[in-house]
Amino acid sequence: MDQKQSLRVVLALSVMLPFFSSMRADPTPAPDAATGIEGVVTMSPIGPGPTRQDVPDFKPVSKTDFVVQTEKGIVMTFTTDDEGKFRISRPAGHYSVLMKGKRIGVGRTGPFEVDVAAGKMTKVKWDIDTGLR
């Protein structure tokens, strides 16, 4: 490459450099740890017949997988702890949450609808109806 061609390449690169540097990709925003959903999932009633005083008629839904979705599809899954509690970070928006892999049948396992506001952990208490009466 002669000196004239080298000068043209340098000139072309110096003209194009500002263009390419302005084409950077915007990073996908990471979920804010202070924005999301936290709560507990229980199921009731846990036995047939009338409720008796001093006998709990609910129990936590422990170590159970749930699916979180938007209108575009599944965005994540989570698992409740031993006490049925969970805490997940999600960007602000509307979500539907349901038990993973649950077949249609007796009882209600979701979907549970929730709206998440920016900068806030939305607190929920969801009860799964076992269908026992």
N, C-alpha and C positions, 0 to 999 in steps of 0.2 A: 504494500500500500504506500503510495507516495504521499508527500506532505500535503498536497491539495486535497486528496481523499480523506486523510486523517482530519484535516480542518473541517471538512464537511460533516464527518461523523460526530466530532465534538460539538459543532454548532447545532446539529440535529438533536443530539442528546440534551444539550442545554435548553433547547426550546421545548422538548417533550417532558423534561424532568418535573416542572411544576404541574403539568397535567397529570402525570402518574402519581405524584405524591398526594394530589387531592382526591384520588380514587380509593382511598383506604376503606376497608370494610368496617362498618359499625359493629362492635362486638355485641353478642346477645347478652342482654342484661341478666346478671345472676339474681336469683331470688333473694330478696332481703330477708335475713334471719328473723327480723321483727315483723314480717308480713306472712300470714298463712292461717292455718287452722289448728286448733288444739281442743281436745275434749276427751270424752269417754263414751264408749259404746256398751250398752247393757242389753239384756234380753229379758222379757217378761211376757206373761207369767211363766214361772218355771215348774209349776205343778197344776194339775187339773183341780177344779172345784173352787169353792170360795176362798178368799184370802183370809188367813188367820192372823190375829194380832200377835206381835212379837216374832213372827216367822216371815223372813224376807220372801218376796215373790218375784225378785229379779236377781240376776247375777251378771258379772262383767263378761263381755265377749273377749276372752283373752287369747293371745297368740293367733289372731285371725287376720288373714290378708284382705285388704280392701283395695278397690280400683278407684282412682280419681280421674275424671274425664271432663272435657269441655265439648262444645259442639263439633270440634274438629277430631275428637277421639280421645283415647287414653293418654294421659300426660304423666302418670306415675302410679305406683302402688305403695302401700305401707302396711305394716303389721302392728296390731295393738300389743301392748305389754300384758303382764300377768293380771293387771287390774282393769284391763279394757281401755287404757289410756293411750293417747297418741299425740304427737306434735309434728306437723309438717310445715315446711316453708313453701309458699306458693306466691306468685305475683298476684296483684289485685285482679279480680275477675269473678266470673260465675262458674261454679263447679258442681258436678253431680258425683256423689260417692256411693258405691255399692259394694256388697260383699263379693269378693272374687270367686268366680266359679259356681255361684249359687244357682241352682236350677229353680225354675218356677214351680211353686207348690204352696203348701201351707206356710203361713208366716210372711212377714214383710221384712226384707233385708236391704231395703233401699229401692230406688235411689234416694239419697238424702241430698237436698239442694242447699247450697251455701254460697253466699256472696262474701268475697274477701275484699276489704278496703286496704289501700296502700298504708304501710306503716303501722298496721294493727294485726294482732293475733285474734282471729275470730273464734270465740269460745262456743262450743256446741256440746249438747248431750243428746245422743241419738239412742232410741230404744227400738230394738228389734222385737216385733210382735211375733211370738212363737206360734200363735194360733190355738194354744191350749185354752180351753174354757171349762 
